[in-house]
Amino acid sequence: MNTRERLISITSDLIRKKGYFGTGINEILKQVAVPKGSLYHHFPNGKDELIREAVYYGGESQMHKYGNALRGKPAEEGLAAMIDVMVEELTASNFEDACPIAAVAMASGSIDDDIRAACAKVFVGWQNDLAGYLERRGVDNAQQKAEELYAMFEGAYVLSKAHKDVKYLLLQKKFIAVILNS
């Protein structure tokens, strides 16, 4: 992994744990073990450009995890496995990790609009990927249902993190069939 990739990867990990405002340039540079000049060499626009790239990286990484959970399974089973990925991430990190996109999107009212747009683009990509998965399994109105499911899952993820209790995510499994069959 080259310096640029390490900067993006470390930043993605840090924003999962600390959000946008809690992730500082000095901490990133220390973890990657490079001077400040390296950051500006790879990201001339500084922290906001790096955060935007970390959002895309985190989104792709997360979608890969979800894709593995969904792969080869019927819709209801795959979606339940996707929730299990979220539960595992929260419990394995002792509730320190957050959704890599939501962690930044929550601050989007006071940060660069390009970062907010990157968050929106990742969420739309996730929804579109899920809609394709649902369509391939014969689910009607797949796009609408993918949007409903992601809204439900993200909300439950935030509540589970806030309460340090995965019951909010696990509760969503009861509603998967309701949405799929609506």
Z-matrix of the N, CA and C atoms (Angstrom, degrees):
N
C 1 1.451
C 2 1.531 1 108.09
N 3 1.325 2 116.51 1 128.07
C 4 1.462 3 119.47 2 -179.08
C 5 1.536 4 110.78 3 -81.49
N 6 1.324 5 116.34 4 176.05
C 7 1.472 6 121.35 5 -175.68
C 8 1.519 7 111.48 6 -59.85
N 9 1.308 8 117.98 7 -44.45
C 10 1.467 9 120.90 8 -179.75
C 11 1.531 10 110.21 9 -59.58
N 12 1.318 11 116.64 10 -47.35
C 13 1.463 12 121.09 11 179.87
C 14 1.526 13 111.46 12 -63.19
N 15 1.335 14 117.32 13 -39.14
C 16 1.469 15 120.52 14 177.95
C 17 1.519 16 111.12 15 -65.33
N 18 1.317 17 116.82 16 -41.38
C 19 1.464 18 120.04 17 177.28
C 20 1.529 19 110.71 18 -59.35
N 21 1.313 20 116.71 19 -44.40
C 22 1.467 21 121.07 20 -179.75
C 23 1.531 22 110.67 21 -66.34
N 24 1.320 23 116.92 22 -46.89
C 25 1.465 24 121.19 23 -177.94
C 26 1.534 25 111.81 24 -62.35
N 27 1.307 26 116.95 25 -47.72
C 28 1.474 27 121.10 26 179.81
C 29 1.523 28 109.88 27 -63.39
N 30 1.318 29 117.34 28 -42.48
C 31 1.462 30 120.64 29 179.32
C 32 1.521 31 110.40 30 -62.68
N 33 1.318 32 117.28 31 -41.40
C 34 1.462 33 121.07 32 177.42
C 35 1.529 34 110.74 33 -59.60
N 36 1.323 35 116.39 34 -45.27
C 37 1.476 36 120.24 35 178.23
C 38 1.526 37 111.30 36 -62.20
N 39 1.320 38 116.32 37 -42.28
C 40 1.466 39 119.84 38 -177.97
C 41 1.530 40 112.08 39 -67.92
N 42 1.329 41 117.90 40 -39.18
C 43 1.463 42 117.73 41 -179.90
C 44 1.526 43 111.56 42 -70.13
N 45 1.319 44 117.74 43 -25.67
C 46 1.468 45 120.04 44 173.47
C 47 1.524 46 110.88 45 -62.49
N 48 1.324 47 115.71 46 -37.30
C 49 1.464 48 121.13 47 -176.33
C 50 1.524 49 113.40 48 -90.18
N 51 1.333 50 116.35 49 -34.06
C 52 1.463 51 119.43 50 -169.55
C 53 1.520 52 114.80 51 -121.47
N 54 1.325 53 118.08 52 -6.21
C 55 1.452 54 120.45 53 -177.81
C 56 1.522 55 111.82 54 74.23
N 57 1.308 56 115.31 55 -176.23
C 58 1.463 57 121.09 56 -177.34
C 59 1.523 58 111.34 57 -65.75
N 60 1.322 59 116.55 58 -53.18
C 61 1.460 60 120.01 59 -173.62
C 62 1.525 61 112.84 60 -72.18
N 63 1.323 62 117.82 61 -26.59
C 64 1.454 63 120.78 62 179.90
C 65 1.520 64 114.32 63 -82.36
N 66 1.316 65 116.18 64 -9.73
C 67 1.465 66 121.32 65 -179.56
C 68 1.522 67 108.97 66 -96.09
N 69 1.327 68 115.30 67 109.13
C 70 1.458 69 120.40 68 -177.62
C 71 1.513 70 113.08 69 -102.09
N 72 1.305 71 114.92 70 151.53
C 73 1.463 72 121.76 71 179.64
C 74 1.526 73 111.10 72 -57.86
N 75 1.323 74 117.67 73 -45.17
C 76 1.467 75 120.20 74 -177.23
C 77 1.519 76 111.86 75 -61.23
N 78 1.331 77 117.18 76 -39.13
C 79 1.468 78 119.81 77 178.07
C 80 1.526 79 111.21 78 -66.52
N 81 1.312 80 116.76 79 -41.10
C 82 1.471 81 120.89 80 177.93
C 83 1.525 82 109.41 81 -60.06
N 84 1.335 83 115.81 82 -50.07
C 85 1.466 84 120.61 83 -177.92
C 86 1.525 85 111.38 84 -61.63
N 87 1.314 86 116.52 85 -39.06
C 88 1.466 87 120.43 86 179.23
C 89 1.525 88 110.81 87 -64.20
N 90 1.323 89 116.84 88 -45.12
C 91 1.469 90 119.86 89 -178.95
C 92 1.524 91 112.54 90 -67.56
N 93 1.327 92 116.59 91 -34.27
C 94 1.464 93 119.85 92 179.07
C 95 1.528 94 110.89 93 -84.14
N 96 1.332 95 115.76 94 -17.61
C 97 1.468 96 122.95 95 179.35
C 98 1.524 97 111.89 96 62.66
N 99 1.335 98 115.19 97 50.82
C 100 1.460 99 121.51 98 176.09
C 101 1.529 100 108.91 99 -132.58
N 102 1.332 101 117.01 100 155.98
C 103 1.471 102 120.05 101 177.09
C 104 1.531 103 110.89 102 -75.59
N 105 1.323 104 115.74 103 162.67
C 106 1.461 105 122.24 104 -178.57
C 107 1.530 106 111.52 105 -56.66
N 108 1.313 107 116.77 106 -34.26
C 109 1.462 108 120.16 107 179.43
C 110 1.520 109 112.79 108 -58.69
N 111 1.337 110 116.93 109 -31.82
C 112 1.470 111 120.48 110 178.60
C 113 1.520 112 111.27 111 -64.81
N 114 1.326 113 115.44 112 -38.93
C 115 1.461 114 119.45 113 178.43
C 116 1.523 115 109.86 114 -59.87
N 117 1.326 116 116.57 115 -49.58
C 118 1.458 117 120.31 116 -176.35
C 119 1.530 118 112.48 117 -74.68
N 120 1.331 119 116.94 118 -21.29
C 121 1.460 120 120.05 119 172.83
C 122 1.531 121 109.60 120 -66.10
N 123 1.333 122 115.82 121 -46.00
C 124 1.466 123 120.85 122 -177.39
C 125 1.528 124 112.76 123 -84.81
N 126 1.326 125 117.29 124 -26.78
C 127 1.463 126 122.51 125 -177.41
C 128 1.525 127 108.99 126 -135.35
N 129 1.338 128 116.72 127 80.09
C 130 1.472 129 120.76 128 -174.86
C 131 1.531 130 113.87 129 -56.17
N 132 1.328 131 117.49 130 -25.94
C 133 1.459 132 120.75 131 179.59
C 134 1.526 133 112.69 132 -91.30
N 135 1.329 134 117.42 133 8.97
C 136 1.452 135 122.14 134 171.49
C 137 1.510 136 116.07 135 77.49
N 138 1.328 137 114.96 136 -148.15
C 139 1.463 138 122.69 137 -171.78
C 140 1.525 139 112.51 138 -56.87
N 141 1.317 140 118.56 139 -43.63
C 142 1.461 141 119.40 140 -176.95
C 143 1.523 142 112.16 141 -62.38
N 144 1.326 143 116.76 142 -39.44
C 145 1.463 144 119.76 143 177.68
C 146 1.525 145 110.41 144 -66.37
N 147 1.324 146 117.09 145 -41.54
C 148 1.461 147 121.63 146 178.21
C 149 1.529 148 110.82 147 -64.26
N 150 1.316 149 117.16 148 -44.06
C 151 1.472 150 120.72 149 179.11
C 152 1.525 151 110.14 150 -61.79
N 153 1.314 152 117.06 151 -42.99
C 154 1.466 153 120.23 152 179.28
C 155 1.527 154 110.53 153 -58.85
N 156 1.322 155 117.16 154 -44.99
C 157 1.468 156 120.13 155 178.51
C 158 1.531 157 111.13 156 -66.52
N 159 1.316 158 116.89 157 -35.17
C 160 1.471 159 120.87 158 177.55
C 161 1.527 160 111.01 159 -67.31
N 162 1.319 161 117.25 160 -33.91
C 163 1.470 162 121.13 161 175.73
C 164 1.527 163 109.36 162 -62.73
N 165 1.329 164 117.11 163 -47.89
C 166 1.472 165 119.75 164 178.67
C 167 1.529 166 111.05 165 -61.98
N 168 1.314 167 116.25 166 -43.20
C 169 1.471 168 121.20 167 179.53
C 170 1.533 169 110.16 168 -62.13
N 171 1.333 170 116.52 169 -48.41
C 172 1.466 171 120.40 170 179.95
C 173 1.515 172 111.93 171 -62.83
N 174 1.323 173 116.32 172 -38.18
C 175 1.460 174 120.09 173 178.44
C 176 1.516 175 112.34 174 -64.69
N 177 1.328 176 115.80 175 -42.60
C 178 1.460 177 120.29 176 178.92
C 179 1.535 178 110.67 177 -66.11
N 180 1.311 179 115.84 178 -42.95
C 181 1.459 180 120.44 179 179.61
C 182 1.534 181 110.94 180 -62.81
N 183 1.321 182 116.04 181 -43.31
C 184 1.463 183 120.08 182 -179.57
C 185 1.525 184 110.73 183 -66.71
N 186 1.328 185 117.20 184 -42.07
C 187 1.456 186 119.96 185 179.60
C 188 1.517 187 111.04 186 -63.94
N 189 1.315 188 116.94 187 -33.08
C 190 1.466 189 120.17 188 176.30
C 191 1.544 190 109.65 189 -62.58
N 192 1.335 191 116.12 190 -43.83
C 193 1.475 192 120.16 191 177.90
C 194 1.521 193 110.94 192 -61.98
N 195 1.338 194 115.95 193 -44.78
C 196 1.469 195 119.48 194 179.27
C 197 1.523 196 110.65 195 -65.01
N 198 1.328 197 116.72 196 -41.01
C 199 1.463 198 120.41 197 178.72
C 200 1.521 199 111.87 198 -59.48
N 201 1.324 200 116.52 199 -41.42
C 202 1.460 201 119.83 200 176.88
C 203 1.519 202 111.67 201 -63.14
N 204 1.332 203 116.88 202 -37.59
C 205 1.463 204 120.61 203 179.27
C 206 1.530 205 111.21 204 -68.52
N 207 1.321 206 116.57 205 -36.26
C 208 1.468 207 121.26 206 -177.31
C 209 1.527 208 113.07 207 -79.80
N 210 1.317 209 116.74 208 -31.27
C 211 1.464 210 123.39 209 -169.53
C 212 1.530 211 113.05 210 -51.78
N 213 1.330 212 113.50 211 125.14
C 214 1.456 213 121.34 212 172.73
C 215 1.518 214 115.13 213 76.00
N 216 1.314 215 117.75 214 8.53
C 217 1.464 216 120.19 215 -176.66
C 218 1.523 217 110.49 216 -111.89
N 219 1.341 218 116.43 217 151.48
C 220 1.466 219 119.11 218 170.43
C 221 1.531 220 109.29 219 -62.59
N 222 1.314 221 116.78 220 158.59
C 223 1.468 222 122.07 221 -171.85
C 224 1.527 223 113.75 222 -51.89
N 225 1.307 224 117.86 223 -53.75
C 226 1.471 225 119.61 224 -175.48
C 227 1.527 226 111.57 225 -63.06
N 228 1.305 227 116.90 226 -41.36
C 229 1.468 228 121.58 227 178.94
C 230 1.530 229 111.50 228 -67.51
N 231 1.325 230 116.85 229 -41.46
C 232 1.457 231 121.11 230 179.04
C 233 1.518 232 112.03 231 -64.16
N 234 1.331 233 116.67 232 -42.45
C 235 1.461 234 120.61 233 179.38
C 236 1.528 235 111.19 234 -66.02
N 237 1.315 236 116.48 235 -38.16
C 238 1.471 237 119.85 236 175.85
C 239 1.531 238 109.75 237 -63.82
N 240 1.329 239 117.52 238 -38.03
C 241 1.467 240 120.93 239 178.01
C 242 1.531 241 110.69 240 -67.43
N 243 1.326 242 116.85 241 -33.06
C 244 1.457 243 120.85 242 176.45
C 245 1.533 244 110.13 243 -64.32
N 246 1.314 245 116.67 244 -41.96
C 247 1.464 246 120.77 245 175.79
C 248 1.519 247 109.44 246 -62.21
N 249 1.317 248 116.93 247 -39.31
C 250 1.469 249 120.16 248 178.89
C 251 1.529 250 111.65 249 -60.65
N 252 1.331 251 117.35 250 -35.11
C 253 1.474 252 121.32 251 175.96
C 254 1.525 253 109.32 252 -60.56
N 255 1.328 254 116.28 253 -45.97
C 256 1.467 255 120.79 254 -179.83
C 257 1.528 256 111.07 255 -63.41
N 258 1.319 257 116.22 256 -43.41
C 259 1.468 258 121.20 257 179.16
C 260 1.522 259 110.00 258 -61.30
N 261 1.324 260 116.36 259 -46.00
C 262 1.468 261 121.15 260 -179.86
C 263 1.522 262 111.24 261 -60.87
N 264 1.325 263 116.72 262 -43.80
C 265 1.472 264 119.84 263 -180.00
C 266 1.533 265 111.30 264 -61.78
N 267 1.306 266 116.29 265 -44.25
C 268 1.466 267 119.32 266 -179.41
C 269 1.525 268 111.45 267 -65.69
N 270 1.317 269 116.95 268 -46.97
C 271 1.465 270 119.13 269 -177.26
C 272 1.526 271 111.62 270 -70.39
N 273 1.324 272 117.50 271 -39.15
C 274 1.473 273 120.49 272 179.84
C 275 1.525 274 111.52 273 -64.53
N 276 1.327 275 116.93 274 -30.01
C 277 1.463 276 120.39 275 -179.61
C 278 1.534 277 112.03 276 -95.87
N 279 1.324 278 116.23 277 8.47
C 280 1.465 279 121.24 278 -175.72
C 281 1.536 280 110.40 279 54.20
N 282 1.323 281 114.40 280 40.45
C 283 1.465 282 123.72 281 177.90
C 284 1.528 283 113.45 282 65.20
N 285 1.329 284 117.33 283 20.57
C 286 1.463 285 120.40 284 177.09
C 287 1.522 286 111.93 285 -84.11
N 288 1.335 287 117.46 286 -34.87
C 289 1.456 288 120.04 287 -179.16
C 290 1.525 289 110.06 288 -77.07
N 291 1.299 290 114.47 289 151.76
C 292 1.463 291 121.76 290 173.92
C 293 1.517 292 107.79 291 -126.15
N 294 1.294 293 116.16 292 170.89
C 295 1.456 294 119.53 293 170.90
C 296 1.523 295 106.59 294 -58.40
N 297 1.325 296 118.51 295 128.72
C 298 1.468 297 119.87 296 -174.58
C 299 1.523 298 113.60 297 -62.82
N 300 1.302 299 117.77 298 -21.57
C 301 1.462 300 120.46 299 -179.13
C 302 1.527 301 109.88 300 -93.92
N 303 1.318 302 116.72 301 -45.25
C 304 1.472 303 119.89 302 179.39
C 305 1.520 304 111.10 303 -60.44
N 306 1.335 305 116.92 304 -34.39
C 307 1.467 306 120.80 305 -179.49
C 308 1.521 307 111.65 306 -59.94
N 309 1.320 308 117.12 307 -31.33
C 310 1.464 309 121.63 308 178.24
C 311 1.531 310 110.14 309 -92.70
N 312 1.313 311 117.39 310 -40.89
C 313 1.461 312 121.11 311 -176.86
C 314 1.526 313 112.08 312 -60.11
N 315 1.324 314 117.14 313 -31.23
C 316 1.465 315 120.68 314 -179.88
C 317 1.528 316 111.39 315 -62.22
N 318 1.308 317 117.27 316 -25.42
C 319 1.469 318 121.43 317 179.70
C 320 1.524 319 112.15 318 -98.30
N 321 1.327 320 116.84 319 4.73
C 322 1.463 321 119.77 320 -169.42
C 323 1.522 322 114.66 321 -65.92
N 324 1.310 323 118.54 322 -15.92
C 325 1.452 324 119.42 323 177.21
C 326 1.512 325 112.75 324 -69.65
N 327 1.321 326 115.95 325 -22.25
C 328 1.463 327 119.20 326 -176.74
C 329 1.526 328 112.82 327 -121.71
N 330 1.324 329 117.09 328 15.74
C 331 1.459 330 120.01 329 177.59
C 332 1.522 331 110.17 330 -121.86
N 333 1.282 332 116.11 331 178.39
C 334 1.450 333 125.05 332 -178.32
C 335 1.535 334 111.57 333 -52.75
N 336 1.341 335 116.75 334 134.65
C 337 1.457 336 120.75 335 -178.81
C 338 1.525 337 112.13 336 -65.40
N 339 1.333 338 117.89 337 -27.23
C 340 1.466 339 120.41 338 176.68
C 341 1.527 340 110.66 339 -65.46
N 342 1.314 341 117.22 340 -33.82
C 343 1.468 342 120.68 341 177.61
C 344 1.522 343 109.76 342 -70.25
N 345 1.328 344 116.65 343 -43.46
C 346 1.464 345 119.89 344 177.20
C 347 1.529 346 109.81 345 -59.22
N 348 1.326 347 116.17 346 -43.76
C 349 1.461 348 120.88 347 179.40
C 350 1.533 349 111.02 348 -63.45
N 351 1.331 350 117.27 349 -36.95
C 352 1.467 351 120.59 350 177.33
C 353 1.526 352 110.23 351 -63.88
N 354 1.326 353 116.97 352 -42.86
C 355 1.469 354 120.95 353 177.37
C 356 1.526 355 110.36 354 -59.86
N 357 1.328 356 116.29 355 -47.23
C 358 1.463 357 120.76 356 179.51
C 359 1.528 358 110.76 357 -60.71
N 360 1.326 359 116.26 358 -41.92
C 361 1.469 360 120.51 359 -179.30
C 362 1.533 361 110.88 360 -62.98
N 363 1.318 362 117.13 361 -41.32
C 364 1.470 363 119.98 362 178.53
C 365 1.526 364 110.23 363 -65.20
N 366 1.333 365 117.26 364 -45.97
C 367 1.469 366 119.65 365 179.28
C 368 1.531 367 110.86 366 -59.65
N 369 1.325 368 117.50 367 -43.00
C 370 1.466 369 120.85 368 178.28
C 371 1.528 370 110.17 369 -63.16
N 372 1.324 371 116.98 370 -41.13
C 373 1.467 372 120.09 371 177.35
C 374 1.521 373 111.79 372 -60.99
N 375 1.332 374 116.35 373 -43.93
C 376 1.466 375 119.64 374 177.25
C 377 1.524 376 110.66 375 -60.53
N 378 1.338 377 116.16 376 -45.59
C 379 1.463 378 119.87 377 -179.47
C 380 1.527 379 111.11 378 -62.83
N 381 1.326 380 116.70 379 -41.68
C 382 1.462 381 119.86 380 179.21
C 383 1.520 382 111.61 381 -65.53
N 384 1.324 383 117.09 382 -40.66
C 385 1.468 384 120.15 383 177.19
C 386 1.523 385 109.98 384 -62.35
N 387 1.333 386 116.20 385 -43.24
C 388 1.462 387 119.36 386 179.61
C 389 1.528 388 110.44 387 -66.36
N 390 1.330 389 117.18 388 -38.99
C 391 1.463 390 120.23 389 177.86
C 392 1.531 391 110.48 390 -60.66
N 393 1.325 392 117.43 391 -41.96
C 394 1.466 393 120.72 392 177.06
C 395 1.515 394 111.75 393 -61.64
N 396 1.320 395 115.98 394 -42.47
C 397 1.467 396 121.26 395 176.83
C 398 1.534 397 109.86 396 -59.07
N 399 1.339 398 116.50 397 -47.33
C 400 1.468 399 120.55 398 -178.55
C 401 1.523 400 111.21 399 -65.63
N 402 1.327 401 117.23 400 -40.93
C 403 1.470 402 120.80 401 177.73
C 404 1.521 403 110.88 402 -59.31
N 405 1.329 404 116.58 403 -43.63
C 406 1.473 405 120.38 404 -179.45
C 407 1.522 406 111.68 405 -65.17
N 408 1.316 407 116.70 406 -16.76
C 409 1.464 408 120.90 407 177.47
C 410 1.523 409 112.06 408 -102.55
N 411 1.324 410 116.34 409 12.25
C 412 1.457 411 121.90 410 174.12
C 413 1.521 412 115.29 411 77.52
N 414 1.313 413 118.20 412 19.85
C 415 1.466 414 121.37 413 179.67
C 416 1.526 415 109.00 414 -80.72
N 417 1.337 416 116.32 415 126.71
C 418 1.463 417 121.57 416 176.59
C 419 1.518 418 110.89 417 -71.00
N 420 1.334 419 116.73 418 151.60
C 421 1.470 420 122.57 419 178.44
C 422 1.532 421 111.21 420 51.60
N 423 1.306 422 115.57 421 45.99
C 424 1.466 423 121.77 422 -172.92
C 425 1.526 424 112.85 423 -59.26
N 426 1.329 425 117.98 424 -39.66
C 427 1.465 426 119.86 425 -178.27
C 428 1.533 427 110.88 426 -64.34
N 429 1.302 428 116.56 427 -47.46
C 430 1.467 429 120.93 428 179.36
C 431 1.527 430 110.42 429 -61.70
N 432 1.301 431 116.67 430 -42.88
C 433 1.466 432 120.21 431 -178.59
C 434 1.524 433 111.32 432 -68.80
N 435 1.325 434 116.89 433 -35.26
C 436 1.466 435 119.52 434 176.58
C 437 1.523 436 110.37 435 -63.48
N 438 1.326 437 116.83 436 -41.75
C 439 1.466 438 120.29 437 177.56
C 440 1.522 439 111.45 438 -63.30
N 441 1.334 440 116.72 439 -43.16
C 442 1.468 441 120.81 440 179.12
C 443 1.530 442 110.80 441 -63.17
N 444 1.317 443 116.20 442 -43.92
C 445 1.466 444 120.33 443 -179.05
C 446 1.523 445 111.26 444 -64.57
N 447 1.336 446 117.32 445 -44.25
C 448 1.469 447 118.96 446 179.90
C 449 1.517 448 111.64 447 -65.04
N 450 1.325 449 117.02 448 -39.76
C 451 1.469 450 119.34 449 177.68
C 452 1.529 451 109.72 450 -61.58
N 453 1.303 452 115.98 451 -43.02
C 454 1.462 453 121.35 452 179.79
C 455 1.531 454 110.79 453 -64.94
N 456 1.324 455 117.27 454 -46.22
C 457 1.465 456 121.03 455 -177.75
C 458 1.522 457 111.60 456 -66.62
N 459 1.332 458 117.54 457 -43.85
C 460 1.470 459 120.23 458 -179.47
C 461 1.517 460 110.95 459 -63.07
N 462 1.329 461 116.70 460 -42.64
C 463 1.464 462 120.03 461 178.12
C 464 1.513 463 111.56 462 -61.83
N 465 1.318 464 115.99 463 -42.82
C 466 1.463 465 120.46 464 179.07
C 467 1.521 466 111.30 465 -66.68
N 468 1.325 467 116.83 466 -34.32
C 469 1.471 468 121.06 467 178.43
C 470 1.525 469 109.92 468 -64.58
N 471 1.332 470 115.63 469 -45.52
C 472 1.465 471 120.43 470 179.79
C 473 1.529 472 110.37 471 -63.29
N 474 1.330 473 117.18 472 -45.05
C 475 1.469 474 120.22 473 178.97
C 476 1.528 475 111.50 474 -63.95
N 477 1.313 476 117.15 475 -41.46
C 478 1.466 477 120.55 476 178.95
C 479 1.517 478 110.89 477 -61.93
N 480 1.334 479 116.00 478 -42.13
C 481 1.464 480 119.46 479 178.12
C 482 1.519 481 110.69 480 -65.56
N 483 1.308 482 117.26 481 -45.91
C 484 1.464 483 121.26 482 -177.27
C 485 1.530 484 112.05 483 -62.07
N 486 1.318 485 116.44 484 -38.06
C 487 1.466 486 120.91 485 -177.93
C 488 1.524 487 113.64 486 -94.51
N 489 1.341 488 115.34 487 -4.01
C 490 1.469 489 120.39 488 -174.34
C 491 1.532 490 110.61 489 50.64
N 492 1.335 491 113.55 490 50.07
C 493 1.460 492 120.72 491 -177.34
C 494 1.534 493 107.96 492 -153.44
N 495 1.312 494 116.77 493 118.18
C 496 1.469 495 120.70 494 -176.14
C 497 1.524 496 112.94 495 -77.77
N 498 1.320 497 117.79 496 2.44
C 499 1.468 498 119.12 497 -178.19
C 500 1.530 499 111.83 498 -59.30
N 501 1.332 500 117.56 499 -29.61
C 502 1.460 501 120.22 500 -179.94
C 503 1.524 502 111.40 501 -67.89
N 504 1.312 503 116.51 502 -36.70
C 505 1.464 504 119.87 503 175.04
C 506 1.521 505 110.75 504 -72.39
N 507 1.302 506 116.85 505 -46.60
C 508 1.467 507 120.35 506 -178.27
C 509 1.523 508 111.30 507 -61.21
N 510 1.314 509 117.45 508 -33.94
C 511 1.459 510 122.18 509 177.80
C 512 1.528 511 111.34 510 -59.39
N 513 1.313 512 117.40 511 -31.22
C 514 1.467 513 121.15 512 -177.27
C 515 1.521 514 112.42 513 -64.34
N 516 1.310 515 116.57 514 -24.29
C 517 1.471 516 119.02 515 179.68
C 518 1.521 517 111.46 516 -60.28
N 519 1.326 518 116.63 517 -29.64
C 520 1.474 519 120.62 518 178.96
C 521 1.521 520 111.33 519 -67.29
N 522 1.308 521 117.50 520 -26.28
C 523 1.459 522 120.48 521 -173.46
C 524 1.520 523 114.06 522 -98.24
N 525 1.317 524 117.54 523 -6.05
C 526 1.466 525 120.77 524 -179.66
C 527 1.532 526 109.93 525 -58.86
N 528 1.322 527 116.96 526 -51.63
C 529 1.464 528 120.27 527 -178.07
C 530 1.531 529 111.13 528 -63.29
N 531 1.322 530 117.24 529 -36.81
C 532 1.473 531 120.83 530 179.81
C 533 1.529 532 109.42 531 -60.35
N 534 1.331 533 117.14 532 -46.27
C 535 1.466 534 120.52 533 -179.88
C 536 1.523 535 110.64 534 -69.01
N 537 1.309 536 117.85 535 -44.95
C 538 1.457 537 120.44 536 -177.96
C 539 1.518 538 111.75 537 -61.86
N 540 1.324 539 117.44 538 -33.82
C 541 1.474 540 121.29 539 -176.28
C 542 1.523 541 113.65 540 -96.63
N 543 1.326 542 116.58 541 5.05
C 544 1.480 543 117.94 542 -178.71
C 545 1.514 544 111.74 543 -81.90
